[in-house]
Amino acid sequence: MNDTTKPQVRFITVDVEDAGQRIDNFLLKTLKGVPKSMIYRLLRKGEIRVNKKRTKPDYKLKDEDVLRIAPIRVSEKSAPVSTQLNVVANLEKQILFEDDRLIVINKPSGMAVHGGSGVNFGLIEALRALRPDARMLELVHRLDRDTSGCLVVAKKRSALRNLHEQLRNKKVQKFYHALVKGRWSAKITRVTEGLKKNDLKSGERIVVVDNINGKESETRFKVIQHYKDATLVRAFPVTGRTHQIRVHCQTKGHPIACDAKYGHPEFDAQMKAHGLDRLFLHAASIEFTHPLTEKRIKVEAPLAPSLDALLSKLTVAKTS
């Protein structure tokens, strides 16, 4: 242990934003890097108290409760930020919108939204390192690891609840850009195949079309540009199923370029020859009602330079 700074007693006054949460969940978010087992132990031993009294992990916090947290020392290995400083620094440049309620960031392709499943450092961990004083940073929704573009992160529980309700009520509009194989017909404007998740023995998750047992799904499409052997389409997912756009493109015979799960090897090889080294699926914009001002806002994320470079190399097809 080479940390020479001595941990201090902390006092936290609960505000209306955090009232109603279980204390264990609140502490997990507030005491970043402290293992769950340690939090339960500290509660059990009375080293974390509420209004000077011992409390249980399921206690629900009230407005103006005062938490006293005894000094806590956590080993450095629990927070692997130092080895990822370049990732953290680069993320600052990708912030598209930020205020005291939320952040909208242009997530890079290849970056998981959070640690887990063999990934120990994701976007949310990087953001917490970038904003160490933020009381809370939680994902409002998710993007696949290989998908880039608009991702919303809440800074307050009220904003998280509000945006989740908007998502449930289909009040959030997300538009994606995808480069797909072949000539997408302008007549294909809506795909409604049901989707079912399958977990393989390897642990890999694959989504298949299943109109009997699968979940109801809908994606709307519009052609942006036809190229020789490819089409740039805009996709609007009405529902939000896992891998929805990717599978809906595949099932119509137009898999997305460089899709490792659902792609077409020959088309992918052709696009790689032009320099593409990632899935060409990008969350280009997101529109929602701001949780505080109640005004509709639209945030747009520019295509990565590598995707723009690829499009510039493709031959624009004549309109028929």
Secondary structure, DSSP 8 states (H G I E B T S, - for coil): ----S----EEEE--TTTTTSBHHHHHHHHSTT--HHHHHHHHHTTSEEETTB---TT-B--TT-EEEE------GGG-TTGGGHHHHHHHHTTEEEE-SSEEEEEE-TT--SSSBTTBS--HHHHHHHHSTT-S--EESS---TT-EEEEEEESSHHHHHHHHHHHHTT--EEEEEEEEES---TT--EE---EEEEE-TTS-EEEEE-TTTSB---EEEEEEEEETTEEEEEEEESS--TTHHHHHHHHTT--BTT-TTT--HHHHHHHHHTT--S--EEEEEEEEE-TTT--EEEEE----HHHHHHHHHS-B----
